Amino acid sequence: MDAKIVWLFVFVILYWVYCIYWGIRGAMTSKTASDYFIAGRKLSLWVFVLAATATSFSGWTFMGHPGLLYRDGFQYAYASFYAITIPFTGVILLKRQWMLGKRFGFVTPGEMLSHYFRSDIIRILVVLVALCFSIPYLGIQLRASGFLFNVLTDGALGINVGMWLLSAVVFIYVASGGLRAVAYVDTLQCILLALGIVAIGIVALNLVGGWTALNEGIANLAALDEKRTLDGYSHYIAIPGVIQFVSSGPSAVGGAWTGIMILTYMFALMGIQSSPAFSMWAFANNDTRPFAPQQVWASSFGIGFILFFFTAMQGMGGHFLGADLAYMAAYPDATNNVLGLGLGGLDLMASAGKQGNLVPQLIHVLQDAAPWLVGLLSVCALAAMQSTGAAYMSTAGAMLTRDLLKHFIMPNITHRQQKTFGRIGVFVIVVAALIVATTSTDALVLLGGLAVAFGFQMWPALLAVCYFPWLTRAGVTIGLAAGMVAVVCTETIGQNLGITAWGRWPWTIHSAGWGIIFNLGIAVIVSAMTQNREEHEHKMKYHNFLAEHATLPAAKRGMIPVAWIITLVWFFFGIGPGAVLGNTIFGNPNDAATWMFGMPSIWAWQILWWALGVFMMWFLAYKMEMSTMSDTEIEVLQEDIGDAQEESS
């Protein structure tokens, strides 16, 4: 048997043993429904830090992100700012949600929102968002795992066969141990995720010939590029303006990633930590201490550093390693054709959707020199792809049980029955996701983008609960429904349903952007027309509690305008319309001799605003106390809403 396959199965078996161990351990310690669904509200600091990071950055970060960076260049690399925008959502929303969950005993976000708005419709919509988020997002992770193992076993394991087989173990440990098992497995998965991206980046940089050779290659690639922006710059090292008023974003001149497209795509990825699953992650903590280190240091700093350097090395380095046949023909002496054998002459640039081959092939290159490393990196990739999927399986199963079955059909359901139906819910989610993955042909990252666009539509509802009591039940409910419809109408799925008046992402605005325009706009207008004194007084018991426990001390309130300025400036110049300045501020994209730091201006600009973004996150999370512990003790009114009864047996 091939040495790499031996090592592959050795590492996979060791990884699976670890997963199943925590599944069994979780099953043994889950005595009540809240133990199973939200780990008894007792997740420790470092478990949450690592688990939440693994859940936020997963298979599409490991596999899809380098491939799209390879295809679209540094204009797409602005997507790496999701290392900051994903936890930015957490800074704004998680601490206050945790406080409400602790105070009133909420287990799911559907319970929180339905009690706050006194509406079952919002509860159902939250479950719908969870399903629309979880099924396609999970499905694409599972498909990627099957694809990876198909490549690494030289086709011996079919994509669909591998996908269904690899999914079985995830189902076993998630269904057995609930969120506690997911969290402890995610701690290892986070480490493997980071280790794998760094290692593959170093491998790619070494094969290219080092840092100088990489930047020389980028200069050659830009000179060769026939796809140009309106300013005449290569699409690899410049964004194509602020906005383009075209019917479909992908048809924009010079590439789809305008300043507005980048900003609204970041909105979509902010949907990860506003998704219903992350509300449950918030409820599962013993206190709020893990939030700030996860948001600032693990995510913004740690994952950001990895993406802006090591993922860029993978994506751009692929051009100089034989994946780009046009480059190899033009610069044969500057090409180290190590990918040619594995790709069999496949030109990733000329083959639509084939950029997903890049990372598996970079791993495959090591099969002769270090077969053990192939096995280890394969498990790193597998762990990355399963980390997010496991969390969404667990939380979606919980919401099906608590928000639908328990609330509408079996109000007196016991803890044991809740756990049983929770496991059935996990099974339903997994099967649905596998069916989606088996039939889907969309690009890995972009199908994930559809899912997170749905998650972002939760923002107005969560802002209402956490900050703005004037947003009414009718406004938020109608707005949420409208936002979801707008997302569908401006994504590929809308075209497939016959909505062809425009294409995908019209005016280079991502579907999440169109969704929030309709969602928040309608929520504000309808709320202004449906104000009700009794409803307002009911909601104020939640906001009065938050005012007592989450308000900034008087000595720091003068810094609120500063926080607003820092945040708005960062969003405008870092990931918004102002990012167009990054094309040229540190050198002419068409003249490598002018590159101030020996790299394209756009790359230097991204690194600068990544560092400033880390500062912004530190300022908000720590200085403005948006993610730190409250000095006042929270009085618990009810341990878990609807769970006052004990298990009869």
Buried (B, 14 or more C-beta within 10 A) or exposed (E): EBBBBEBBBBBBEEBBEBBBBBBBBBBEBBBBBBBBBBBBBBBBBEBBBBBBBBBBBBBBBBBBBBBBBBBBBBBBBBBBBBBBBBBBBBBBBBBBBBBBBBBBBBBBBBBBBBBBBEBEBBBBBBBBBBBBBBBBBBBBBBBBBBBBBBBBBEEEBBBBEBBBBBBEBBBBBBBBBBBBBBBBBBBBBBBBBBBBBBBBBEBBBEBBBEEEBBBBBBBBBBEBBEBBBEBEBBBBBBBBBBBBEBEBBEBBBBBBBBBBBBBBBBBBBBBBBBBBBBBBBBBBBBBBBBBBBBBBBBBBBBBBBBBBBBBBBBBBBBBBBBBBBBBBEBBEEBBBBBBBEBBEEBBBBEEEBBBBBBBBBBBBBBBEEBBBBBBBBBBBBBBBBBBBBBBBBBBBBBBBBBBBBBBEEBEEBBBBBBBBBBBBBBBBBBBBBBEBBBEBEBBBBBBBBBBBBBBBBBBBBBBBBBBBBEBBBBBBBBBBBBBBBBBBBBBBBBBEEEBEEBBBBBBBBBBBBBBBBBBBBBBBEBBEEBEEEEBEEBBEEBBEBBEEBBEBEEEEEEBEEEBEEBBEBBBBBBBBBBBBBBBBEBBBBBEBEEBEEEBBBBBBBBBBBBBBBBEBBBBBBBBBBBBBEBEEEBEEEEEBBBBEEEEEE
